[in-house]
Amino acid sequence: MKQGSTLLKVVSIIMIVYGIILAVFGLLSTVGGGAMIGADVETDVTAAGAGLAIIGIAFIFSGVLEAVIGFIGLKASKEQGEHKAAFAIGVIGVVFSAITLIQSFGGDGASIGSSLVGLILPVLYLVGVYQTRQGA
């Protein structure tokens, strides 16, 4: 059994941790939004609570997806092979991150910087999968 990619292993662990943190923040946001909706206050607060709950649900979904991608990469990092699922997910991640970066050019410098940083992790993931496929 040949060794897989250390880069893929490290990036996958980072993605798993990030996914768990994102899901926890999403859960807190959803609970907080639900509490705002349930409070007998102004309509503006209820609307803000609904928005917060929806964003929280999106964070939960994103966090779980990020963790699943990390687990697939972690499994692939253990030995050489084609690892088609990890490669496909890596390509999809790079494409979506690139689209996000392109869309951020209409915003401020912070959103561009954030999108650029958001592109680094999927690129490193894909490089790690490539190294594992090559037997590095």
Salt bridges, closest charged atoms under 4 A:
GLU82 OE1 - ARG133 NH2 2.71
